[in-house]
Amino acid sequence: MNTTLAANVGALEKKQIEMESRLSDFINNASNNMNSTLAANVGTMVKAASDMKANATVTVQQLVNEVHILKDQLKVPTIYFRARITTAIDVSSNLDVIFPMVEVNEGQGYDPSSGKFTASIPGMYLFSVQYCAYNKKQVSLDIVHQGKTLQRSYFYDGASNYPCVIMQVSASIVTGHQVWVRTYDSTSLYADSWRYTSFSGTWIHF
C-alpha cells in the first residue's frame, strides 16, 4: 500500500512539474508574442508618424509655392501719366488737344504726338484736365473716350486773372481703348511757369 501511495504521489509530482513547465513555456511564448506584436505596432506607428510629417512638410511647401504664385499674379501694375502744354495756344472747334511735354508716363500709355492715352489693361480709370483760361477768351473742352464725350467743361475769363479750372471723370476702360481731350468750340488755353494746363490719368483698379 505504501508503495502504491508513493507511486501515485510521484506521478502527481511529475504531472505538476510538467504542468508548471508548460505554463512557464506558455507565459514565455505569450510574452514574446506580445513583445513582437507591440514592437511591430510601434514600428508601424513610427513609420506612419514619419509619413505624416513628410506629407505635412510637402503640403506646407506646396502651399508656400502657391502663395508665391498668387502674389506674383496679384502684383498691382502702375498706369499713370501726366502731360502739359508749355505756352498759350489757340485750338479751333472739334480738334484734339495735344499736350506735348510729358512729365510722367508709367506704363507708356500716353502718346505725346497724338495727345491720346491707350489703355494697356482693363479697369476703372480716373482722368483729369487742369486748364487755364486766356485773357478775355473762352475754354470749351471735352474728355472723350473712343470719340464719345465723358466730361465737358466751359469757362470764360472776364476778369483778366488767367484762372485755372479742373475737370475730372472716372470711366471703365477696356484694353486698347483711347481717351483724350478735344475742343467742342474755339478754345484758348493759357500756360506759363506759374500756371500749368495739363492732362493726366491713372488706373484705379480692375
JOBEL-V213382 format. One record per backbone hydrogen bond with DSSP energy under -1.0 kcal/mol. NH is the residue of the N-H (numbers start at 1). CO is the residue of the C=O. Records with the same first field share a line. If there is no record, write none. Layout:
# JOBEL-V213382
NH=CO + CO
This chain:
# JOBEL-V213382
5=1
6=2
7=3
8=4
9=5
10=6
11=7
12=8
13=9
14=10
15=11
16=12
17=13
18=14
19=15
20=16
21=17
22=18
23=19
24=20
25=21
26=22
27=23
28=24
29=25
30=26
31=27
32=28
33=29
34=30
35=31
36=32
37=33
38=34
39=35
40=36
41=37
42=38
43=39
44=40
45=41
46=42
47=43
48=44
49=45
50=46
51=47
52=48
53=49
54=50
55=51
56=52
57=53
58=54
59=55
60=56
61=57
62=58
63=59
64=60
65=61
66=62
67=63
68=64
69=65
70=66
71=67
72=68
73=69
74=70
80=106
81=201
82=104
83=199
84=101
85=197
89=189
91=187
97=181
101=84
103=82
104=82
106=80
108=105
111=116
115=111
117=179
118=109
119=177
123=173
124=205
125=171
126=202
127=169
128=200
129=167
130=198
131=165
133=163
136=157
137=134
139=155
141=153
142=182
143=151
144=180
145=148
146=178
148=145
150=143
151=143
153=141
155=139
157=137
158=156
165=131
167=129
169=127
171=125
173=123
176=119
177=174
179=117
180=144
182=142
183=95
184=140
187=91
188=138
189=89
190=132
192=195
198=130
199=83
200=128
201=81
202=126
203=79
204=124
205=124
